[in-house]
Amino acid sequence: MSVALVTGAAGGLGSAIATRLAQDHAVLLTDVDSGKLGDLASKLAADGASVAHAVCDVSDRDSVTAAFDTAEAQLGEVDVLANVAGVGRFVPLADLTDQQWDRTFAVNTRGTFLTCQELLRRRAGRPGAIVNLASIGARLGMDMLADYGPSKAAVIELTHVVSRVGAPTGVRANTVMPGLIWTDMWEKTSEWLLANDPALAGSSAEKIFQGFVESMVPMRRPQTPQDVAEMAAFLLSERAANVTGQTISVDGGVVLT
Ligand SMILES: NC(=O)c1ccc[n+]([C@@H]2O[C@H](COP(=O)([O-])OP(=O)(O)OC[C@H]3O[C@@H](n4cnc5c(N)ncnc54)[C@H](O)[C@@H]3O)[C@@H](O)[C@H]2O)c1
């Protein structure tokens, strides 16, 4: 059976992607949040899925290597990778610190590099499939996303490279760019805006998020974790056997790729 490794599996999108992939693959769930990870693993196992879980900090090479070792020992060799782990919040360019810049790139960009490199090494000439999550923030030039946007733009180009390196041996790599999805990431962002923007006094985090949806999304609706999970599952399946090096938006029409 094919074995998938999902990073950020305890989060809003990661848990949906891991749950969807568990229909077709054995899945190693990884994240830095061990509590939520254990809960999801128990739920999926109770539903009959073949899953294991491991704490993994994607910014740390040893932690990434250990996660692949755990997958191999408990489920079998990893041939499918979904890079979902990520960090992001609003900070204007003028206020962004060196530490914030470095941490965002360590998780979003180095984390994706380390896991892709590990998968390519371990596949050593055999086929596989990778989906990396970027963001529409990679294409918007938003002041508030001065670290996050570039970290995700780098993920898109890294995916191009991985697709070229992997192509001769059948390792495919594609990027999904999610739009606006109500997860912990957006909840914290909206709460920060509520606390820091006097013009939003009296509003609520949910209303602020809805305001972004109405002003940015041509289809005027938010995306869901399931929307993104379906696209990831498709790109990681044989149905996408001839698709590699692509960037697909799941965003209700915000970015025209
Ligand atoms: N929610 C959105 O609207 C949206 C839009 C575009 C892109 N994305 C991207 O989708 C991905 C998932 O985001 P989400 O909305 O589910 O957010 P989330 O905060 O719910 O999930 C992110 C997960 O990543 C984990 N994580 C953080 N640092 C880590 C590290 N060093 N190693 C391993 N795991 C780590 C967190 O513990 C969390 O479980 C992220 O890459 C994010 O940038 C989200």
The ligand as a Gaussian input file, in Angstrom:
#p B3LYP/6-31G(d) Opt

LIG

0 1
 N       -5.986000      28.963000       6.136000
 C       -5.775000      29.609000       5.010000
 O       -6.591000      30.445000       4.575000
 C       -4.545000      29.332000       4.187000
 C       -4.423000      29.991000       2.965000
 C       -3.307000      29.773000       2.186000
 C       -2.335000      28.882000       2.592000
 N       -2.464000      28.247000       3.788000
 C       -1.389000      27.324000       4.149000
 O       -1.952000      26.076000       4.481000
 C       -1.124000      25.421000       5.449000
 C       -1.979000      24.991000       6.626000
 O       -2.498000      26.138000       7.259000
 P       -3.781000      26.095000       8.200000
 O       -4.679000      27.174000       7.729000
 O       -4.286000      24.707000       8.309000
 O       -3.143000      26.611000       9.563000
 P       -3.081000      25.913000      10.987000
 O       -2.422000      26.903000      11.859000
 O       -4.418000      25.383000      11.355000
 O       -2.113000      24.666000      10.725000
 C       -0.716000      24.784000      10.607000
 C       -0.101000      23.565000      11.273000
 O        1.317000      23.617000      11.077000
 C        1.905000      23.195000      12.292000
 N        3.281000      23.684000      12.402000
 C        3.708000      24.948000      12.701000
 N        5.041000      24.974000      12.749000
 C        5.472000      23.721000      12.474000
 C        6.749000      23.125000      12.375000
 N        7.881000      23.823000      12.599000
 N        6.824000      21.809000      12.073000
 C        5.699000      21.088000      11.873000
 N        4.461000      21.585000      11.969000
 C        4.352000      22.897000      12.258000
 C        1.011000      23.752000      13.384000
 O        1.194000      23.083000      14.621000
 C       -0.364000      23.542000      12.781000
 O       -0.922000      22.297000      13.162000
 C       -0.019000      26.407000       5.820000
 O        1.145000      26.096000       5.076000
 C       -0.595000      27.738000       5.374000
 O        0.410000      28.654000       5.076000
 C       -3.547000      28.451000       4.598000

